[in-house]
Amino acid sequence: NFYMATGVIRIFCSMAKRTVQHRKNVFYIPLESGKEAVLEYSESPGNTWDMYHTEVPPENRGQGLAADLAKAALDHAGKENINVILTCSYLQHYMKKHSDEHKNVTIQQ
């Protein structure tokens, strides 16, 4: 039981370090390896962002990092009334699965 409790604590602590940060044209999660998981976008006229690329280092895939980035970026766009173009195939897939969570985001084709 102690081992299980310790494992749960380790998982919780590593999850707590998953803070999505934002700098110009990129949302990112700093990783312990010094690398970053990223969601990149370009700004277009008309208060529009083209979210064109999401990447997670191979050794960190399967941990939900891309979903965390997508949620943070789309939440930000919704709060700031930013129109979004999803040219990244991962983000298109994410939005299909999570459209109910992001009803306030204007998606342009």
C-alpha positions as CSV (number, residue, x, y, z in Angstrom):
1,N,0.0,0.0,0.0
2,F,2.8,2.4,0.8
3,Y,4.3,1.8,-2.7
4,M,0.9,2.5,-4.3
5,A,0.5,5.7,-2.2
6,T,4.0,6.8,-3.2
7,G,3.2,6.1,-6.9
8,V,0.0,8.2,-6.6
9,I,2.0,11.0,-5.1
10,R,4.6,10.9,-7.8
11,I,1.9,11.0,-10.5
12,F,0.2,14.0,-8.8
13,C,3.5,15.8,-8.5
14,S,4.4,15.3,-12.1
15,M,0.9,16.5,-13.2
16,A,1.3,19.6,-11.1
17,K,4.4,20.6,-13.1
18,R,2.3,20.6,-16.3
19,T,1.7,24.3,-16.5
20,V,0.9,25.6,-19.9
21,Q,2.7,28.9,-20.5
22,H,2.3,31.4,-23.3
23,R,4.8,33.6,-25.2
24,K,4.3,35.3,-28.6
25,N,3.1,32.8,-31.1
26,V,3.5,29.7,-28.9
27,F,1.8,27.9,-26.0
28,Y,4.3,25.6,-24.3
29,I,4.9,23.2,-21.4
30,P,8.5,23.1,-20.1
31,L,9.6,19.6,-19.6
32,E,12.1,18.2,-17.0
33,S,14.4,17.2,-19.9
34,G,14.8,20.9,-20.8
35,K,12.7,20.4,-24.0
36,E,9.2,21.8,-24.5
37,A,5.9,20.5,-25.8
38,V,4.6,23.3,-28.1
39,L,1.5,24.6,-29.9
40,E,2.5,27.2,-32.4
41,Y,0.3,29.7,-34.1
42,S,0.6,32.7,-36.5
43,E,-1.4,35.9,-36.2
44,S,-3.5,37.1,-39.1
45,P,-5.5,40.2,-39.8
46,G,-9.0,40.3,-38.2
47,N,-7.9,39.1,-34.8
48,T,-7.3,35.6,-36.1
49,W,-4.8,33.0,-35.1
50,D,-3.8,30.1,-37.4
51,M,-2.9,27.3,-35.0
52,Y,-0.7,25.3,-37.4
53,H,1.5,23.0,-35.3
54,T,1.5,20.9,-32.2
55,E,4.5,18.9,-31.1
56,V,5.5,16.8,-28.1
57,P,8.9,15.2,-27.8
58,P,8.7,11.4,-28.6
59,E,9.7,10.5,-25.0
60,N,6.8,12.5,-23.6
61,R,4.0,11.4,-25.9
62,G,1.0,9.6,-24.6
63,Q,0.8,11.8,-21.4
64,G,-1.9,14.2,-22.6
65,L,0.4,17.1,-23.1
66,A,-0.9,18.0,-26.6
67,A,-4.5,18.0,-25.2
68,D,-3.4,20.3,-22.3
69,L,-1.8,22.7,-24.9
70,A,-5.0,22.5,-27.1
71,K,-7.3,23.2,-24.2
72,A,-5.2,26.2,-22.9
73,A,-4.9,27.8,-26.4
74,L,-8.5,27.4,-27.2
75,D,-9.6,28.6,-23.8
76,H,-7.4,31.7,-24.3
77,A,-8.8,32.3,-27.8
78,G,-12.4,32.1,-26.4
79,K,-11.7,34.5,-23.5
80,E,-10.0,37.0,-25.8
81,N,-12.5,36.7,-28.7
82,I,-9.8,35.5,-31.1
83,N,-10.9,33.8,-34.3
84,V,-9.1,30.5,-34.8
85,I,-8.1,28.6,-37.9
86,L,-7.1,25.0,-37.1
87,T,-4.6,23.9,-39.8
88,C,-2.9,21.4,-37.4
89,S,-4.4,18.0,-37.9
90,Y,-4.1,17.2,-34.2
91,L,-6.1,20.3,-33.2
92,Q,-8.8,19.5,-35.8
93,H,-9.1,16.0,-34.2
94,Y,-9.1,17.5,-30.7
95,M,-11.8,20.0,-31.5
96,K,-14.1,17.3,-32.9
97,K,-13.8,15.4,-29.6
98,H,-14.1,18.5,-27.4
99,S,-16.3,20.9,-29.3
100,D,-18.8,21.1,-26.4
101,E,-16.0,22.5,-24.1
102,H,-15.1,25.2,-26.6
103,K,-18.4,26.5,-27.9
104,N,-17.3,30.1,-27.3
105,V,-14.4,29.8,-29.8
106,T,-15.0,31.0,-33.4
107,I,-13.5,28.5,-35.8
108,Q,-12.8,29.7,-39.3
109,Q,-12.4,27.4,-42.3
